[in-house]
């Protein structure tokens, strides 16, 4: 049986109705009369599937980049308090580059 929103979304209405036939939940009552736009969210509610499509970064270590960004944000805040424009500019450029790296690797 399908386990993710993406897998369910790729199925036809007939396949979704077959899945709904085996699910006992009030959200899928009347599944034979539902179109795909109504049946898909109902199945997700009945099967406790997250409907949000999550993007996955491929080829990078996202947690390490995020921790580096947290450190840089602390440095940025310190530079703002000290009115150190050179450090501030450098830190902001590094943050920007890390953000771009993460975004370029999203699937």
C-alpha positions, -999 to 999 in steps of 0.1 A, spaced: 0 0 0 12 36 -7 29 52 22 36 88 10 15 116 -5 36 116 -36 29 79 -43 -8 84 -37 -9 115 -60 6 95 -89 -22 69 -87 -53 69 -108 -88 75 -93 -96 38 -97 -65 29 -77 -73 54 -50 -108 40 -47 -94 5 -44 -72 17 -15 -102 36 1 -122 4 -1 -99 -12 25 -98 18 48 -124 21 75 -126 58 83 -153 85 82 -132 107 59 -134 82 30 -172 74 33 -187 78 -1 -153 72 -18 -170 57 -49 -185 91 -57 -154 112 -50 -131 126 -76 -94 126 -72 -92 161 -57 -115 151 -29 -104 115 -25 -67 122 -21 -70 145 10 -96 122 25 -72 92 21 -44 112 36 -65 121 67 -77 85 71 -41 70 68 -24 98 88 -2 108 58 14 143 58 1 161 27 29 186 25 55 178 -1 89 180 16 120 190 -4 151 169 2 185 183 -2 207 158 -21 244 157 -22 251 180 7 252 178 45 223 201 53 224 197 91 261 208 91 253 238 69 224 248 92 246 246 123 273 268 105 245 292 97 234 294 133 270 303 143 272 329 116 239 345 128 254 348 163 284 365 147 261 388 127 242 398 158 275 405 176 287 426 147 255 446 146 259 454 183 295 464 178 287 484 146 315 465 128 304 469 92 333 449 77 326 418 98 289 423 92 293 424 54 315 393 55 291 373 77 261 383 56 279 372 24 287 338 40 251 334 51 239 342 16 263 317 0 252 289 24 215 297 17 222 295 -21 241 262 -16 211 246 2 186 259 -24 206 247 -53 206 211 -40 168 208 -33 151 180 -52 
